């Protein structure tokens, strides 16, 4: 019998790292980890019995056999240097995910946007069908209150993060390309490099597997010629897709909003599956659901089972999460931090907003904001009032050439009739925002850094003043 090894995760507080650590812990490996941020993820891991250090130091590597690091960890990190000195094998997050995925057949979900929601949808469909999958996700799935689960079934469902190109090494049986956008500008030099990475990812799908792709996306269509040898399923709003979404409606049932639509299936057997319901808003989420449906049909699951799972889907934390609601206002926490994500999220919120749409935006990474500055400005077209928090650097060096004040200046120049206000990230921000809120307004916090904490604090501030 092979002895279970001691595995140490540097940067274990990240959502992707924690998922792998949790699955390996359930497989009876001895897991430890370190992170400079003590957050909900590290607290959850501690409650499960994992040893978590709240700072990086060489002594954390006592009796460690393997070190795993996140893409945010630099080569100069003291634990990485100590691992090199001790000649301990060092794995990237994607390398370790690939090792975990070798244990079972796998479905990986790739794309510049929507990965976490699609992963969650597929995972829930498989759960409800009794397949009992192992799940490794980039967000907390409300239905299981976790981003990871070790299942007894033969399938792994995993989010494939393209941020550092390492998703191309994942041994996928079934794959997804939801969309391709110019993102992670600190790693890719242009859109052509991004396309090449997705082509490499798709070419890893074996002949006995298949890949589901969104043909509505221009950059996805541009690489189709490179994927001729793969079994492809296509989805979208396009009439040329194998799974076409149509007849879309939005309906409020009790306190919940639903998207209702049909899917026209254009395979060997042509038919239309009618009145599919999902408790999600926006055209992007309809495509996410159609993608999940295409994968499920590729696995031969029944229409009845899939429809029921989609209707009962409980969502993903920080994906249009309504954290406060009364008869007058809603406060929403959302992870959107790329212009394309912000655009579709605000469009969805605008469709259910009676009065003003108020955005509280936390820019994420100097490199992203500088490269996509124009796109960011245009993405706030539907906002009536825009608050901009200081830029969250995400380990990048501070760049004084771009600040939230300068972003506000550009927004004011573009939208002369909008209210645009820079925030300083301090306590008084709550009062500043609340002064602009009227009955019928909805407030959304957007960002991948500290914006979620700020959304919760603002929600508490509003509740306190309502008493």
Protein Blocks (a to p, Z undefined) as FASTA:
>chain_A
ZZddddddehklpmklmmmmmmmmmnopacddddfbdcfklmmmmmnopacdfbdcfklm
goiabdcddfklcfklmklmmmmmnopacddfklmmmmmmmmpccdddedjehklmmmmm
mmmmmmmnonopadddfbdcfklopabdcdfbfbdcddddfknopmmmpccfbdcdfbdc
dehkllbmbfklmmmmmmmmmmmpcfklccdddfkbmklmmmmmmmmmpccddddjbfkb
mbdcehiacddehjbccddddddddbfbgcddehiacfbecjklmmmmmmmmmmmmmnop
afklmmmmmmmpgbjehiapafbdcfkbccdddfbfbfklmmmmmmmmmmmcfbbcdddd
ddehjklmmmmmmmmmmmmmmpmbdcdddddekhpacdfkbcfklmmmmmmmmmmmbccd
ddehiaklmmmmmmmpcehiacddedjklmmmmmmmmmmmmmmmmZZ
